[in-house]
Amino acid sequence: MKRGSLGLKQPDGMMDLLPGQLAALEAVQRKALEVMQAWTYRRVRTPGLEFRDCVEPGADQDDKLYKFFDRDGNILALRPEFTTPIARMAASCCREETPPLRFCYAGPVYRYGAERQREFYQAGAELVGAESHLADAEVLALAVEVMKALEARGFHLSLGHNGILSGFMQEFGLKGELRRELEDGIARKDIVKLEELIRARGLPPEAAKLLTALPTLTGREEVLDALDEWGWMPPVRRAAETLRTIYSYLGEFGAQKDVTLDLGILQGFSYYTGAVFEGYLPGVGAPVLDGGRYDGLYGDFGFPQPATGFALHLGLITEQLEEIDIAGADFLVYGQSPLKVIKRCRELRRAGKKVEMALSFLAEDKAKELAAGRGIGMLERV
């Protein structure tokens, strides 16, 4: 059957991975999971398809789900991330386990949108059932340790807290479209846009001062001192105290030098409730790692648990690392007798060698040419 016009194309945003690209991605994934598992995070796997009710985004988010109907009329969706499916899994299967629960994962996620890429590969960790600041620090330190294991040069992590802005918005009654516009301006560190919104909406001076300050409050612990002026707002005061404690713990983990405070960080998923963070590499315009605390999500599944975690964006990280060579076979076995060739290949493979078998007779010069082109170390004629 001849294929139609779309037969040679990929769906928009999907990707093929050639041997070298896949080897690089799998090497990064393997190293990341090895570190997580050394910290006693147990690997889990969730389905690529979930019911829409599981992964439906919050009311304040764009719907970027790939959705389908099954034969019973239920709406299914490709998972857009792992945190929510893992919460469903834990609520369904792990109620009798003693917390904290430590999970890690790796696999593809799918988000429909205007972006060029819509299929992403992630690896990450979730720490469920611990509300202490030490749990937040462990997850942050683990993220730093993973990036060190990947030898990601120039990596740095920025730490903030969702409670600062959300508490401020609640205090001043900022809602709806105005709130979304202000959040966008802070996330983009667009002071001009923020000042225009402040003038257009006639916001009070104390509100204007904090809104324009947040995008600039980056650095070490000293940036938290600037929040003292707004300490009369309990959410702001609690967030500052939380960040001081977490940052102190990071010093004990040996991770503090890799982390700066950035009070203008805002995460894209609505379930984040506390400390949030993003990781960057030089020359990459988007975070290669993000995460934070999300204490309300498990309650949506009838299993209230505090939780924190992070996700690595493996594709972005892989693109920035040195190219990984794919080792060729140890041996190319060739000869006139297929039976002898098969026998010798089996012997070498039982001995732990990587062997390519010639499928037809090759002259010696052709065998050498093939071996050189494939990066094969040794030739053996039988």
Summary of the structure (lengths in Angstrom):
residues: 382
radius of gyration: 25.8
end to end distance: 41.4
largest distance: 88.7
contacts: 1165
relative contact order: 0.13
helix: 43%
strand: 19%
